[in-house]
Amino acid sequence: MAQEYRKTSKRIDNNVFSIGMLSFFGGVSQDIFLPILPLYLANILHFNKEFIGLIEGLVTSSASVFKIVAGYLTDKFRVKKSLVFIGYFLSLVSRPLLSMLTSGIGVLGLRFIDGVGKGMKDTPKDALIADSSKVETRGKGFGIVRALDTFGSVIGPILLFVMLYFLGSNQLKYHYIFFFSAVPLLITLLILVFFVKEKHLSAEIKHDDRPYNLSRDFYIFLLIVVLFSLGNSSDTFLILRAQNVGVTLLGIPLVYALFNFFYATASIPLGSLSDKIGREKVIFLGWLAYALAYLGFALAGKSYQIWFLFAFYGVYYATTEGVAKAFVADMTSPEHRGKAYGIYNAVVGAVTLPASLIAGFLWDKFNPSMPFFFASAIAAVSSLLLLGFTRYRSLEYSKDK
């Protein structure tokens, strides 16, 4: 796999590949335990759906504060590797402890720590990728990192399937899995320390704390993303929906691996496509895919349909995750990218809490299909707004010329 990606990225800085590899093992760790976590919370700890929505929403939203802090520290002290290390280390500590604390407060606290870790690592890692990429290959660079990250998320569920198969009815199977999720994170930290290089900006560049030095286009795009994110609840609800429709416990990690396989496979070509036709157009296609996928989840009544929907859902991720971050880099100067990624990641993360609470409420108070109808409608409206924004940018560019 390493040779394949090196061939694909001849014009890509080696640092991008190294960041991709640490993301690969981080993805393995996350997706060893993530596909069964909602099942563990619902079926073993007997938490209701609203509380699960609170937990998973708070994970992302609480990380928002630390994404802003990490963005500030990235620009202020021009350090990225140390912050990424802290982020992965917090995840290394919190995930195995899920097997030891079973109270609602205990699980909430551990997921909060994991969320803080995510907040600390995401912003400086994005800045590292942007600093290691040229404008003309930035979409491809982010696509490579997303692809490697997501291939890790293919291997993780497959390892989970193997462990579930051999552990069978062992009552401690969840505990063993949570402990094992720490192993890939150890490899991640080693790659970070020995292979990832810090990219330093020119010493002449001065730090500026003013928020308004970011472009107007950045803030317009951010507002549209906020609306879209209001319907984009935690993927926990997709796993619960899969079980609700009839996918078995052994099938859950495999369907999750299928989703990640399509996500990983499409990330590089779609990232490269954004370098050619524009980021907004690719994101627009991704949001349309999201609207259709969630409409499918709302209407699904057979377990086999879930497999097709998860595969199609992977296309949405491939068109948005890396491409949107490349778009943010396009709209900001290098000395302010930490701030831009901090604000972007924080705001999007903060909206996950109300989005997940809304999804949990709609599930419990109405029916399991309702959260997906709601999300599909929000995505459709957001897509139209993004289309208008794309048209606006084209007109402004024509005037400047």
C-alpha positions as YAML, in Angstrom:
chain: A
units: angstrom
residues:
- id: 1
  name: MET
  ca: [0.00, 0.00, 0.00]
- id: 2
  name: ALA
  ca: [2.85, 2.37, 0.82]
- id: 3
  name: GLN
  ca: [4.40, 1.93, -2.64]
- id: 4
  name: GLU
  ca: [1.03, 2.54, -4.29]
- id: 5
  name: TYR
  ca: [0.58, 5.85, -2.54]
- id: 6
  name: ARG
  ca: [4.11, 7.00, -3.23]
- id: 7
  name: LYS
  ca: [3.52, 6.47, -6.94]
- id: 8
  name: THR
  ca: [0.31, 8.42, -6.75]
- id: 9
  name: SER
  ca: [1.92, 11.37, -5.01]
- id: 10
  name: LYS
  ca: [5.14, 12.16, -6.96]
- id: 11
  name: ARG
  ca: [4.43, 15.87, -6.66]
- id: 12
  name: ILE
  ca: [3.40, 15.62, -3.03]
- id: 13
  name: ASP
  ca: [5.72, 16.46, -0.12]
- id: 14
  name: ASN
  ca: [6.89, 13.36, 1.81]
- id: 15
  name: ASN
  ca: [5.55, 15.01, 4.93]
- id: 16
  name: VAL
  ca: [2.03, 14.61, 3.56]
- id: 17
  name: PHE
  ca: [2.58, 10.87, 3.20]
- id: 18
  name: SER
  ca: [3.97, 10.62, 6.77]
- id: 19
  name: ILE
  ca: [0.97, 12.52, 8.14]
- id: 20
  name: GLY
  ca: [-1.23, 10.15, 6.15]
- id: 21
  name: MET
  ca: [0.43, 7.12, 7.76]
- id: 22
  name: LEU
  ca: [-0.02, 8.40, 11.31]
- id: 23
  name: SER
  ca: [-3.64, 9.12, 10.36]
- id: 24
  name: PHE
  ca: [-3.89, 5.55, 9.02]
- id: 25
  name: PHE
  ca: [-3.07, 4.01, 12.40]
- id: 26
  name: GLY
  ca: [-5.21, 6.60, 14.16]
- id: 27
  name: GLY
  ca: [-8.08, 5.50, 11.93]
- id: 28
  name: VAL
  ca: [-7.43, 1.83, 12.78]
- id: 29
  name: SER
  ca: [-7.72, 2.64, 16.48]
- id: 30
  name: GLN
  ca: [-10.83, 4.75, 16.16]
- id: 31
  name: ASP
  ca: [-12.73, 2.26, 14.05]
- id: 32
  name: ILE
  ca: [-11.85, -0.76, 16.10]
- id: 33
  name: PHE
  ca: [-14.12, 0.49, 18.85]
- id: 34
  name: LEU
  ca: [-16.36, 3.13, 17.28]
- id: 35
  name: PRO
  ca: [-18.72, 0.79, 15.34]
- id: 36
  name: ILE
  ca: [-19.66, -1.13, 18.50]
- id: 37
  name: LEU
  ca: [-19.60, 1.78, 20.95]
- id: 38
  name: PRO
  ca: [-23.24, 2.82, 20.40]
- id: 39
  name: LEU
  ca: [-24.30, -0.84, 20.68]
- id: 40
  name: TYR
  ca: [-22.33, -1.16, 23.91]
- id: 41
  name: LEU
  ca: [-23.93, 1.99, 25.30]
- id: 42
  name: ALA
  ca: [-27.44, 1.01, 24.22]
- id: 43
  name: ASN
  ca: [-27.47, -2.77, 24.75]
- id: 44
  name: ILE
  ca: [-24.97, -3.35, 27.58]
- id: 45
  name: LEU
  ca: [-25.10, -0.11, 29.60]
- id: 46
  name: HIS
  ca: [-28.76, 0.49, 28.63]
- id: 47
  name: PHE
  ca: [-28.44, 4.22, 27.95]
- id: 48
  name: ASN
  ca: [-31.39, 5.73, 26.08]
- id: 49
  name: LYS
  ca: [-30.95, 7.27, 22.63]
- id: 50
  name: GLU
  ca: [-31.19, 10.84, 23.85]
- id: 51
  name: PHE
  ca: [-28.35, 10.28, 26.35]
- id: 52
  name: ILE
  ca: [-26.26, 8.57, 23.65]
- id: 53
  name: GLY
  ca: [-26.90, 11.57, 21.44]
- id: 54
  name: LEU
  ca: [-25.80, 13.83, 24.30]
- id: 55
  name: ILE
  ca: [-22.59, 11.84, 24.81]
- id: 56
  name: GLU
  ca: [-21.54, 11.73, 21.17]
- id: 57
  name: GLY
  ca: [-22.64, 15.30, 20.50]
- id: 58
  name: LEU
  ca: [-20.74, 16.55, 23.54]
- id: 59
  name: VAL
  ca: [-17.62, 14.69, 22.39]
- id: 60
  name: THR
  ca: [-17.44, 16.78, 19.25]
- id: 61
  name: SER
  ca: [-18.79, 20.00, 20.71]
- id: 62
  name: SER
  ca: [-16.51, 20.00, 23.75]
- id: 63
  name: ALA
  ca: [-13.58, 19.49, 21.39]
- id: 64
  name: SER
  ca: [-14.57, 22.72, 19.70]
- id: 65
  name: VAL
  ca: [-13.04, 24.88, 22.45]
- id: 66
  name: PHE
  ca: [-9.76, 23.02, 22.16]
- id: 67
  name: LYS
  ca: [-9.74, 23.31, 18.39]
- id: 68
  name: ILE
  ca: [-9.80, 27.08, 18.81]
- id: 69
  name: VAL
  ca: [-7.09, 26.89, 21.48]
- id: 70
  name: ALA
  ca: [-4.99, 24.61, 19.26]
- id: 71
  name: GLY
  ca: [-5.47, 26.99, 16.33]
- id: 72
  name: TYR
  ca: [-4.33, 29.94, 18.44]
- id: 73
  name: LEU
  ca: [-1.28, 28.05, 19.73]
- id: 74
  name: THR
  ca: [-0.43, 26.88, 16.21]
- id: 75
  name: ASP
  ca: [-0.25, 30.45, 14.89]
- id: 76
  name: LYS
  ca: [1.18, 32.02, 18.05]
- id: 77
  name: PHE
  ca: [4.07, 29.64, 18.69]
- id: 78
  name: ARG
  ca: [4.28, 28.04, 15.23]
- id: 79
  name: VAL
  ca: [4.26, 24.56, 16.71]
- id: 80
  name: LYS
  ca: [2.15, 21.76, 15.31]
- id: 81
  name: LYS
  ca: [3.75, 18.40, 16.07]
- id: 82
  name: SER
  ca: [3.58, 18.84, 19.86]
- id: 83
  name: LEU
  ca: [-0.13, 19.64, 19.74]
- id: 84
  name: VAL
  ca: [-0.83, 16.67, 17.48]
- id: 85
  name: PHE
  ca: [1.10, 14.46, 19.94]
- id: 86
  name: ILE
  ca: [-1.00, 15.68, 22.89]
- id: 87
  name: GLY
  ca: [-4.19, 14.98, 20.96]
- id: 88
  name: TYR
  ca: [-3.34, 11.39, 20.08]
- id: 89
  name: PHE
  ca: [-2.00, 10.75, 23.59]
- id: 90
  name: LEU
  ca: [-5.31, 11.76, 25.19]
- id: 91
  name: SER
  ca: [-7.12, 9.30, 22.94]
- id: 92
  name: LEU
  ca: [-4.57, 6.64, 23.88]
- id: 93
  name: VAL
  ca: [-5.44, 7.15, 27.55]
- id: 94
  name: SER
  ca: [-9.22, 7.47, 27.29]
- id: 95
  name: ARG
  ca: [-10.24, 4.64, 24.95]
- id: 96
  name: PRO
  ca: [-9.02, 1.64, 26.99]
- id: 97
  name: LEU
  ca: [-10.60, 3.10, 30.13]
- id: 98
  name: LEU
  ca: [-14.06, 2.73, 28.56]
- id: 99
  name: SER
  ca: [-13.86, -0.89, 29.66]
- id: 100
  name: MET
  ca: [-13.46, 0.12, 33.31]
- id: 101
  name: LEU
  ca: [-16.01, 2.92, 33.81]
- id: 102
  name: THR
  ca: [-19.65, 2.06, 33.19]
- id: 103
  name: SER
  ca: [-21.58, 4.91, 34.81]
- id: 104
  name: GLY
  ca: [-23.11, 7.59, 32.62]
- id: 105
  name: ILE
  ca: [-20.87, 10.27, 34.10]
- id: 106
  name: GLY
  ca: [-17.78, 8.08, 33.73]
- id: 107
  name: VAL
  ca: [-18.42, 7.29, 30.07]
- id: 108
  name: LEU
  ca: [-19.30, 10.92, 29.39]
- id: 109
  name: GLY
  ca: [-16.01, 12.01, 30.98]
- id: 110
  name: LEU
  ca: [-13.91, 9.57, 28.95]
- id: 111
  name: ARG
  ca: [-15.59, 10.49, 25.69]
- id: 112
  name: PHE
  ca: [-15.03, 14.13, 26.60]
- id: 113
  name: ILE
  ca: [-11.28, 13.47, 27.02]
- id: 114
  name: ASP
  ca: [-11.20, 11.69, 23.66]
- id: 115
  name: GLY
  ca: [-13.00, 14.68, 22.14]
- id: 116
  name: VAL
  ca: [-10.43, 17.05, 23.66]
- id: 117
  name: GLY
  ca: [-7.72, 14.94, 22.05]
- id: 118
  name: LYS
  ca: [-9.44, 15.25, 18.70]
- id: 119
  name: GLY
  ca: [-9.69, 18.99, 19.19]
- id: 120
  name: MET
  ca: [-6.00, 19.30, 19.99]
- id: 121
  name: LYS
  ca: [-4.76, 17.29, 17.00]
- id: 122
  name: ASP
  ca: [-7.08, 18.16, 14.12]
- id: 123
  name: THR
  ca: [-6.28, 21.85, 13.67]
- id: 124
  name: PRO
  ca: [-2.46, 21.64, 13.73]
- id: 125
  name: LYS
  ca: [-2.55, 18.49, 11.59]
- id: 126
  name: ASP
  ca: [-4.63, 20.27, 8.95]
- id: 127
  name: ALA
  ca: [-2.22, 23.20, 9.09]
- id: 128
  name: LEU
  ca: [0.72, 20.81, 8.62]
- id: 129
  name: ILE
  ca: [-0.91, 19.31, 5.53]
- id: 130
  name: ALA
  ca: [-1.67, 22.74, 4.08]
- id: 131
  name: ASP
  ca: [1.88, 23.98, 4.75]
- id: 132
  name: SER
  ca: [3.29, 20.83, 3.13]
- id: 133
  name: SER
  ca: [1.18, 21.20, -0.05]
- id: 134
  name: LYS
  ca: [1.30, 23.48, -3.07]
- id: 135
  name: VAL
  ca: [-1.92, 25.22, -4.11]
- id: 136
  name: GLU
  ca: [-2.17, 23.29, -7.36]
- id: 137
  name: THR
  ca: [-1.99, 19.91, -5.57]
- id: 138
  name: ARG
  ca: [-3.58, 20.83, -2.25]
- id: 139
  name: GLY
  ca: [-6.81, 18.95, -2.92]
- id: 140
  name: LYS
  ca: [-4.80, 15.87, -3.83]
- id: 141
  name: GLY
  ca: [-2.64, 16.25, -0.72]
- id: 142
  name: PHE
  ca: [-5.64, 16.38, 1.59]
- id: 143
  name: GLY
  ca: [-7.16, 13.53, -0.41]
- id: 144
  name: ILE
  ca: [-4.10, 11.33, 0.18]
- id: 145
  name: VAL
  ca: [-4.21, 11.94, 3.94]
- id: 146
  name: ARG
  ca: [-7.97, 11.31, 4.02]
- id: 147
  name: ALA
  ca: [-7.53, 8.14, 1.95]
- id: 148
  name: LEU
  ca: [-4.84, 6.72, 4.24]
- id: 149
  name: ASP
  ca: [-6.83, 7.75, 7.32]
- id: 150
  name: THR
  ca: [-9.90, 6.02, 5.92]
- id: 151
  name: PHE
  ca: [-8.07, 2.88, 4.82]
- id: 152
  name: GLY
  ca: [-7.21, 2.64, 8.50]
- id: 153
  name: SER
  ca: [-10.93, 2.85, 9.10]
- id: 154
  name: VAL
  ca: [-11.35, -0.12, 6.74]
- id: 155
  name: ILE
  ca: [-8.78, -2.24, 8.58]
- id: 156
  name: GLY
  ca: [-10.19, -1.27, 12.01]
- id: 157
  name: PRO
  ca: [-13.69, -2.73, 11.46]
- id: 158
  name: ILE
  ca: [-12.21, -5.85, 9.85]
- id: 159
  name: LEU
  ca: [-10.05, -6.39, 12.95]
- id: 160
  name: LEU
  ca: [-13.16, -5.75, 15.03]
- id: 161
  name: PHE
  ca: [-15.06, -8.41, 13.08]
- id: 162
  name: VAL
  ca: [-12.27, -10.93, 13.68]
- id: 163
  name: MET
  ca: [-12.24, -10.16, 17.41]
- id: 164
  name: LEU
  ca: [-16.03, -10.39, 17.69]
- id: 165
  name: TYR
  ca: [-16.00, -13.69, 15.80]
- id: 166
  name: PHE
  ca: [-13.38, -15.32, 18.03]
- id: 167
  name: LEU
  ca: [-14.59, -13.80, 21.28]
- id: 168
  name: GLY
  ca: [-18.12, -14.96, 20.50]
- id: 169
  name: SER
  ca: [-20.30, -14.85, 23.60]
- id: 170
  name: ASN
  ca: [-17.47, -13.83, 25.91]
- id: 171
  name: GLN
  ca: [-18.99, -11.27, 28.27]
- id: 172
  name: LEU
  ca: [-15.74, -9.29, 28.33]
- id: 173
  name: LYS
  ca: [-15.44, -8.95, 24.54]
- id: 174
  name: TYR
  ca: [-16.18, -5.23, 24.58]
- id: 175
  name: HIS
  ca: [-13.52, -4.70, 27.24]
- id: 176
  name: TYR
  ca: [-10.84, -6.55, 25.26]
- id: 177
  name: ILE
  ca: [-11.69, -4.52, 22.17]
- id: 178
  name: PHE
  ca: [-11.43, -1.19, 24.01]
- id: 179
  name: PHE
  ca: [-8.01, -2.16, 25.38]
- id: 180
  name: PHE
  ca: [-6.75, -3.31, 21.97]
- id: 181
  name: SER
  ca: [-7.71, 0.04, 20.41]
- id: 182
  name: ALA
  ca: [-4.71, 1.60, 22.19]
- id: 183
  name: VAL
  ca: [-2.13, -0.44, 20.24]
- id: 184
  name: PRO
  ca: [-2.41, 1.40, 16.88]
- id: 185
  name: LEU
  ca: [-2.21, 4.73, 18.71]
- id: 186
  name: LEU
  ca: [1.22, 3.77, 20.05]
- id: 187
  name: ILE
  ca: [2.38, 3.28, 16.43]
- id: 188
  name: THR
  ca: [0.81, 6.64, 15.52]
- id: 189
  name: LEU
  ca: [2.85, 8.44, 18.16]
- id: 190
  name: LEU
  ca: [6.08, 6.77, 16.96]
- id: 191
  name: ILE
  ca: [5.45, 7.86, 13.35]
- id: 192
  name: LEU
  ca: [4.71, 11.38, 14.54]
- id: 193
  name: VAL
  ca: [7.92, 11.62, 16.56]
- id: 194
  name: PHE
  ca: [10.32, 10.10, 14.03]
- id: 195
  name: PHE
  ca: [8.91, 10.79, 10.55]
- id: 196
  name: VAL
  ca: [6.70, 13.89, 10.55]
- id: 197
  name: LYS
  ca: [8.64, 17.15, 10.08]
- id: 198
  name: GLU
  ca: [7.57, 20.50, 11.48]
- id: 199
  name: LYS
  ca: [7.01, 23.05, 8.70]
- id: 200
  name: HIS
  ca: [8.17, 26.50, 9.81]
- id: 201
  name: LEU
  ca: [6.87, 29.71, 8.30]
- id: 202
  name: SER
  ca: [9.11, 32.67, 7.55]
- id: 203
  name: ALA
  ca: [10.37, 34.43, 10.66]
- id: 204
  name: GLU
  ca: [9.14, 37.72, 9.23]
- id: 205
  name: ILE
  ca: [5.50, 36.67, 9.49]
- id: 206
  name: LYS
  ca: [3.91, 38.15, 12.58]
- id: 207
  name: HIS
  ca: [1.03, 36.73, 14.55]
- id: 208
  name: ASP
  ca: [-2.23, 38.66, 14.41]
- id: 209
  name: ASP
  ca: [-5.03, 37.88, 16.84]
- id: 210
  name: ARG
  ca: [-7.74, 39.77, 14.97]
- id: 211
  name: PRO
  ca: [-10.52, 37.48, 13.74]
- id: 212
  name: TYR
  ca: [-11.45, 39.73, 10.84]
- id: 213
  name: ASN
  ca: [-8.21, 39.18, 8.93]
- id: 214
  name: LEU
  ca: [-9.85, 36.03, 7.55]
- id: 215
  name: SER
  ca: [-11.62, 36.52, 4.23]
- id: 216
  name: ARG
  ca: [-15.31, 37.30, 3.81]
- id: 217
  name: ASP
  ca: [-15.68, 34.23, 1.61]
- id: 218
  name: PHE
  ca: [-14.41, 32.09, 4.49]
- id: 219
  name: TYR
  ca: [-17.14, 33.33, 6.82]
- id: 220
  name: ILE
  ca: [-19.89, 32.99, 4.19]
- id: 221
  name: PHE
  ca: [-18.82, 29.42, 3.52]
- id: 222
  name: LEU
  ca: [-18.69, 28.76, 7.27]
- id: 223
  name: LEU
  ca: [-22.29, 29.93, 7.72]
- id: 224
  name: ILE
  ca: [-23.50, 27.57, 5.01]
- id: 225
  name: VAL
  ca: [-21.53, 24.70, 6.56]
- id: 226
  name: VAL
  ca: [-23.14, 25.46, 9.95]
- id: 227
  name: LEU
  ca: [-26.61, 25.05, 8.44]
- id: 228
  name: PHE
  ca: [-25.60, 21.79, 6.78]
- id: 229
  name: SER
  ca: [-24.04, 20.53, 10.04]
- id: 230
  name: LEU
  ca: [-27.30, 21.13, 11.91]
- id: 231
  name: GLY
  ca: [-28.65, 18.07, 10.11]
- id: 232
  name: ASN
  ca: [-25.38, 16.14, 10.29]
- id: 233
  name: SER
  ca: [-25.67, 14.30, 13.59]
- id: 234
  name: SER
  ca: [-23.17, 11.76, 14.90]
- id: 235
  name: ASP
  ca: [-22.72, 8.66, 12.71]
- id: 236
  name: THR
  ca: [-23.72, 6.76, 15.84]
- id: 237
  name: PHE
  ca: [-27.29, 7.07, 14.60]
- id: 238
  name: LEU
  ca: [-26.41, 5.38, 11.32]
- id: 239
  name: ILE
  ca: [-25.10, 2.37, 13.24]
- id: 240
  name: LEU
  ca: [-28.22, 2.31, 15.42]
- id: 241
  name: ARG
  ca: [-30.35, 2.56, 12.27]
- id: 242
  name: ALA
  ca: [-28.47, -0.37, 10.73]
- id: 243
  name: GLN
  ca: [-29.25, -2.50, 13.78]
- id: 244
  name: ASN
  ca: [-32.83, -1.20, 13.79]
- id: 245
  name: VAL
  ca: [-33.35, -2.39, 10.21]
- id: 246
  name: GLY
  ca: [-31.84, -5.80, 10.93]
- id: 247
  name: VAL
  ca: [-28.06, -5.80, 10.46]
- id: 248
  name: THR
  ca: [-26.51, -8.23, 12.95]
- id: 249
  name: LEU
  ca: [-23.77, -7.47, 15.48]
- id: 250
  name: LEU
  ca: [-21.20, -9.29, 13.31]
- id: 251
  name: GLY
  ca: [-22.45, -7.40, 10.27]
- id: 252
  name: ILE
  ca: [-22.01, -3.94, 11.82]
- id: 253
  name: PRO
  ca: [-18.19, -3.78, 11.53]
- id: 254
  name: LEU
  ca: [-18.30, -5.16, 7.99]
- id: 255
  name: VAL
  ca: [-20.84, -2.63, 6.76]
- id: 256
  name: TYR
  ca: [-18.76, 0.08, 8.44]
- id: 257
  name: ALA
  ca: [-15.65, -1.24, 6.68]
- id: 258
  name: LEU
  ca: [-17.51, -1.12, 3.37]
- id: 259
  name: PHE
  ca: [-18.40, 2.53, 3.98]
- id: 260
  name: ASN
  ca: [-14.79, 3.40, 4.77]
- id: 261
  name: PHE
  ca: [-13.50, 1.47, 1.75]
- id: 262
  name: PHE
  ca: [-15.60, 3.58, -0.63]
- id: 263
  name: TYR
  ca: [-14.62, 6.70, 1.29]
- id: 264
  name: ALA
  ca: [-10.90, 5.89, 1.05]
- id: 265
  name: THR
  ca: [-11.00, 4.79, -2.59]
- id: 266
  name: ALA
  ca: [-12.75, 7.95, -3.75]
- id: 267
  name: SER
  ca: [-10.78, 10.47, -1.64]
- id: 268
  name: ILE
  ca: [-7.74, 10.90, -3.90]
- id: 269
  name: PRO
  ca: [-9.56, 11.14, -7.26]
- id: 270
  name: LEU
  ca: [-12.21, 13.49, -5.85]
- id: 271
  name: GLY
  ca: [-9.56, 15.57, -4.10]
- id: 272
  name: SER
  ca: [-7.67, 15.82, -7.41]
- id: 273
  name: LEU
  ca: [-10.95, 16.68, -9.16]
- id: 274
  name: SER
  ca: [-11.34, 19.67, -6.83]
- id: 275
  name: ASP
  ca: [-7.92, 20.91, -7.99]
- id: 276
  name: LYS
  ca: [-9.29, 20.96, -11.55]
- id: 277
  name: ILE
  ca: [-12.94, 22.07, -11.37]
- id: 278
  name: GLY
  ca: [-13.02, 23.92, -8.03]
- id: 279
  name: ARG
  ca: [-13.63, 22.93, -4.40]
- id: 280
  name: GLU
  ca: [-17.19, 24.30, -4.20]
- id: 281
  name: LYS
  ca: [-18.45, 22.15, -7.06]
- id: 282
  name: VAL
  ca: [-17.11, 18.94, -5.55]
- id: 283
  name: ILE
  ca: [-18.51, 19.82, -2.10]
- id: 284
  name: PHE
  ca: [-21.89, 20.54, -3.75]
- id: 285
  name: LEU
  ca: [-21.89, 17.05, -5.28]
- id: 286
  name: GLY
  ca: [-21.01, 15.61, -1.87]
- id: 287
  name: TRP
  ca: [-23.87, 17.35, -0.11]
- id: 288
  name: LEU
  ca: [-26.31, 16.10, -2.73]
- id: 289
  name: ALA
  ca: [-24.97, 12.59, -2.13]
- id: 290
  name: TYR
  ca: [-25.54, 13.11, 1.60]
- id: 291
  name: ALA
  ca: [-29.15, 14.22, 1.05]
- id: 292
  name: LEU
  ca: [-29.86, 11.15, -1.08]
- id: 293
  name: ALA
  ca: [-28.09, 8.77, 1.31]
- id: 294
  name: TYR
  ca: [-29.99, 10.02, 4.35]
- id: 295
  name: LEU
  ca: [-33.27, 9.85, 2.44]
- id: 296
  name: GLY
  ca: [-32.37, 6.24, 1.74]
- id: 297
  name: PHE
  ca: [-31.66, 5.57, 5.43]
- id: 298
  name: ALA
  ca: [-35.06, 7.06, 6.28]
- id: 299
  name: LEU
  ca: [-36.88, 4.81, 3.79]
- id: 300
  name: ALA
  ca: [-34.83, 1.63, 4.31]
- id: 301
  name: GLY
  ca: [-36.77, -1.41, 5.46]
- id: 302
  name: LYS
  ca: [-34.44, -4.31, 4.63]
- id: 303
  name: SER
  ca: [-30.96, -5.03, 5.97]
- id: 304
  name: TYR
  ca: [-29.42, -5.48, 2.49]
- id: 305
  name: GLN
  ca: [-30.37, -1.88, 1.65]
- id: 306
  name: ILE
  ca: [-28.13, -0.65, 4.48]
- id: 307
  name: TRP
  ca: [-25.06, -2.08, 2.73]
- id: 308
  name: PHE
  ca: [-25.70, -0.08, -0.43]
- id: 309
  name: LEU
  ca: [-26.48, 3.06, 1.54]
- id: 310
  name: PHE
  ca: [-23.29, 2.89, 3.61]
- id: 311
  name: ALA
  ca: [-21.25, 2.43, 0.42]
- id: 312
  name: PHE
  ca: [-22.91, 5.46, -1.17]
- id: 313
  name: TYR
  ca: [-22.50, 7.44, 2.05]
- id: 314
  name: GLY
  ca: [-18.73, 6.97, 1.69]
- id: 315
  name: VAL
  ca: [-18.86, 9.08, -1.49]
- id: 316
  name: TYR
  ca: [-20.23, 11.99, 0.54]
- id: 317
  name: TYR
  ca: [-17.26, 11.87, 2.91]
- id: 318
  name: ALA
  ca: [-14.77, 11.65, 0.05]
- id: 319
  name: THR
  ca: [-16.19, 14.77, -1.58]
- id: 320
  name: THR
  ca: [-16.25, 16.91, 1.55]
- id: 321
  name: GLU
  ca: [-13.85, 16.08, 4.39]
- id: 322
  name: GLY
  ca: [-10.52, 16.74, 2.69]
- id: 323
  name: VAL
  ca: [-11.88, 19.03, -0.03]
- id: 324
  name: ALA
  ca: [-13.53, 21.42, 2.45]
- id: 325
  name: LYS
  ca: [-10.28, 21.74, 4.39]
- id: 326
  name: ALA
  ca: [-8.34, 22.38, 1.20]
- id: 327
  name: PHE
  ca: [-10.93, 25.07, 0.40]
- id: 328
  name: VAL
  ca: [-10.32, 26.71, 3.79]
- id: 329
  name: ALA
  ca: [-6.59, 26.78, 3.04]
- id: 330
  name: ASP
  ca: [-7.31, 28.40, -0.33]
- id: 331
  name: MET
  ca: [-9.22, 31.23, 1.36]
- id: 332
  name: THR
  ca: [-6.62, 31.96, 4.08]
- id: 333
  name: SER
  ca: [-2.97, 32.99, 4.20]
- id: 334
  name: PRO
  ca: [-0.39, 30.63, 5.78]
- id: 335
  name: GLU
  ca: [0.11, 32.75, 8.92]
- id: 336
  name: HIS
  ca: [-3.62, 32.53, 9.75]
- id: 337
  name: ARG
  ca: [-4.37, 28.92, 8.85]
- id: 338
  name: GLY
  ca: [-4.21, 27.71, 12.43]
- id: 339
  name: LYS
  ca: [-6.85, 30.28, 13.36]
- id: 340
  name: ALA
  ca: [-8.97, 29.45, 10.30]
- id: 341
  name: TYR
  ca: [-8.91, 25.71, 10.94]
- id: 342
  name: GLY
  ca: [-9.52, 26.30, 14.64]
- id: 343
  name: ILE
  ca: [-12.63, 28.37, 13.92]
- id: 344
  name: TYR
  ca: [-13.86, 26.05, 11.16]
- id: 345
  name: ASN
  ca: [-13.38, 22.81, 13.10]
- id: 346
  name: ALA
  ca: [-14.70, 24.34, 16.32]
- id: 347
  name: VAL
  ca: [-17.89, 25.76, 14.81]
- id: 348
  name: VAL
  ca: [-18.67, 22.59, 12.88]
- id: 349
  name: GLY
  ca: [-17.96, 20.53, 15.99]
- id: 350
  name: ALA
  ca: [-20.11, 22.73, 18.21]
- id: 351
  name: VAL
  ca: [-23.11, 22.23, 15.94]
- id: 352
  name: THR
  ca: [-22.79, 18.45, 16.31]
- id: 353
  name: LEU
  ca: [-24.21, 18.64, 19.84]
- id: 354
  name: PRO
  ca: [-27.57, 20.22, 18.91]
- id: 355
  name: ALA
  ca: [-27.63, 18.11, 15.72]
- id: 356
  name: SER
  ca: [-27.23, 14.89, 17.73]
- id: 357
  name: LEU
  ca: [-29.72, 16.00, 20.38]
- id: 358
  name: ILE
  ca: [-32.25, 16.78, 17.63]
- id: 359
  name: ALA
  ca: [-31.64, 13.37, 16.05]
- id: 360
  name: GLY
  ca: [-32.06, 11.59, 19.39]
- id: 361
  name: PHE
  ca: [-35.24, 13.54, 20.14]
- id: 362
  name: LEU
  ca: [-36.75, 12.79, 16.71]
- id: 363
  name: TRP
  ca: [-35.86, 9.09, 17.07]
- id: 364
  name: ASP
  ca: [-37.35, 8.68, 20.55]
- id: 365
  name: LYS
  ca: [-40.39, 10.96, 20.20]
- id: 366
  name: PHE
  ca: [-41.43, 10.09, 16.63]
- id: 367
  name: ASN
  ca: [-39.76, 7.14, 14.87]
- id: 368
  name: PRO
  ca: [-36.28, 5.95, 13.72]
- id: 369
  name: SER
  ca: [-36.82, 7.36, 10.21]
- id: 370
  name: MET
  ca: [-37.52, 10.94, 11.28]
- id: 371
  name: PRO
  ca: [-33.88, 12.05, 12.01]
- id: 372
  name: PHE
  ca: [-32.88, 11.00, 8.50]
- id: 373
  name: PHE
  ca: [-35.75, 12.79, 6.77]
- id: 374
  name: PHE
  ca: [-34.78, 15.94, 8.71]
- id: 375
  name: ALA
  ca: [-31.08, 15.65, 7.79]
- id: 376
  name: SER
  ca: [-31.86, 15.02, 4.13]
- id: 377
  name: ALA
  ca: [-34.01, 18.17, 3.93]
- id: 378
  name: ILE
  ca: [-31.35, 20.33, 5.63]
- id: 379
  name: ALA
  ca: [-28.68, 19.01, 3.26]
- id: 380
  name: ALA
  ca: [-30.82, 19.81, 0.21]
- id: 381
  name: VAL
  ca: [-31.32, 23.42, 1.35]
- id: 382
  name: SER
  ca: [-27.61, 23.80, 2.17]
- id: 383
  name: SER
  ca: [-26.68, 22.48, -1.29]
- id: 384
  name: LEU
  ca: [-28.77, 25.20, -2.93]
- id: 385
  name: LEU
  ca: [-27.11, 27.88, -0.78]
- id: 386
  name: LEU
  ca: [-23.68, 26.52, -1.68]
- id: 387
  name: LEU
  ca: [-24.64, 26.65, -5.35]
- id: 388
  name: GLY
  ca: [-25.54, 30.33, -4.90]
- id: 389
  name: PHE
  ca: [-22.24, 30.96, -3.12]
- id: 390
  name: THR
  ca: [-20.36, 29.33, -5.99]
- id: 391
  name: ARG
  ca: [-22.15, 31.59, -8.45]
- id: 392
  name: TYR
  ca: [-21.36, 34.64, -6.31]
- id: 393
  name: ARG
  ca: [-17.64, 33.79, -6.21]
- id: 394
  name: SER
  ca: [-17.59, 33.31, -9.99]
- id: 395
  name: LEU
  ca: [-19.14, 36.75, -10.53]
- id: 396
  name: GLU
  ca: [-16.70, 38.39, -8.11]
- id: 397
  name: TYR
  ca: [-13.77, 36.72, -9.85]
- id: 398
  name: SER
  ca: [-15.04, 37.95, -13.24]
- id: 399
  name: LYS
  ca: [-15.25, 41.52, -11.91]
- id: 400
  name: ASP
  ca: [-11.69, 41.36, -10.56]
- id: 401
  name: LYS
  ca: [-10.42, 40.25, -13.94]
...
